[in-house]
Amino acid sequence: MWGRRFRLLPTPLSFRFFHGFKFFHRPLRFLAILVNGLLYAAQINPEPASFRIAVDVNLVVLPIAVHDRQGRYASDLHEQDFDVFEDRVAQRIKLFRHEDIPVIAGLLIDHSGSMRTKLAQVTAGARAFVQFSNPQDQMFVVNFNEKVSLGLPEGIPFSADANQLGWAIWKAPAQGQTALYDAMIESLQRLQTGSRDKKVLIVISDGADNASAHRLAQVLERAEQSGAIIYTVGLFDPDDQDANPKVLSHLAKATGGEAFFPRQLSAVVEICESIAHDIRNQYTIGYLSDAARNGAFRTVRVVARAPGQGKLVVRTRAGYIARAPPLIEKGGDSK
């Protein structure tokens, strides 16, 4: 920095006008130097890079989790260690990041009657998730039985306080049936109100949906449009007639998340901690797709390899729907 020459920009006309007047000359010359110095400093000290991802209309962005066979994170991979395929055709990577990016995360907690004895452990798990997450995350709580409600107090859209979020779960009574799909639609809409590009939902439920107005297909479509990653934790009793682990597995697999089905309720805390670690250790990969925007589903596969690491397991979303960009009327704006 100090070895570079400090070159003044051309002096503006207003400064040259007073060049012959001693009274004005020195102060204005000093001001010119000061202005040039500020401009120079701005050039060599740019604003810190934000966490936002500039998205081209054809840019497909994928969250990538990579583990070895022992389940450990492969955290030292580079762009050249990945191959991306869309409909079995190799793609050229245009975006590659491996950073702890702040997220907006929704905690969806089942409050149907059968969850009454499980809420204490679920609340402890939610607190653990918050404690092990990025302090800059934006989080909210959605409680649901046959009705859907926001857990945080009115006027507080998001929080990163473990106690506040835990209370938002614990205070709601556990009774009634389960409107899982309605809760997910509400949560996916709420994800759009935050200021974080990366979006995550954590669903903790003990049974299949039996009270929603929406359907699974609508949830999957909305999740794909939002780019949200969905993690699910199924807490099923042995004699639970409503249990449907396939739905929770499908939601997670389609979006690049993971489904958990603990045998012991006490495992919920450890699972929530592992989800927080998973989110913070992901790669972000993007490529420009030249696929026709005809509404067809495009499958995506990512392969990772690195010398000395053995077989690596990659988890990402299953694909995306190639939609046409929204039309903008002539003479109007894009708002």
C-alpha angles and dihedrals in degrees: 000000000000093000092064119095117249103231120191119226116238109288111252119247092252089061094046091050091067095039094114096050114086093203093061101028102078100040092046093045089052090049090052090052091048093050092047090048092053091049090049092049091050090054096050096036106046122181113279112269112262126224093246120118118219105224123207114207089248097040113116110203119200130190107219128199116187126191136170122232091274091057095251120141116257094220104164102062125130134210093265090057091069133075120192125199130189113194086345093304117122115244131205113241113236100169127042126168135158107185139127094256118191112244140197106239131188121203108208110194125188110228099178117138096265091059094064095100093043102052096089092058092041091052090050089051092051091051090051091051091054094046093053095043130092109284089227094059119120111223137183137176128230115190119195143181114142085324129052123224138168114246102207119082119268111275093030106092096171140014141182094195112116094206094048093049092044091053090048087062100037098049095062116089120241109232143116131028135316127270096176097156094049089051091051093050090051091048095047089053091049091053088067092061095065129086098234122100096209114073129196137178125195112197120194113184140146101210151016124282115277104157111040130121089206128069134226093253090058091050092050092049093049091046091052091050092051096045090228121164111223124206118187132198114194116202104188128175115221092246096040107136092190095055112130111169091167091070093052091046091050093051092051098043095047093054102039095258131114136248123222128194108182119197091209125049089219089069092070093087093052091046092052090050090051091050090054090050091047092054092049095049101051130119122226116217128179135183136179111248121207092192117134112264093233101129094260122142113250118204118222129202128179125195124194128191135168133174114266095008099096120211112353124206115218125198123191139133117303094237143291142256112254100227127180114249115258115273118249116208118236113264092013131103130246097248 
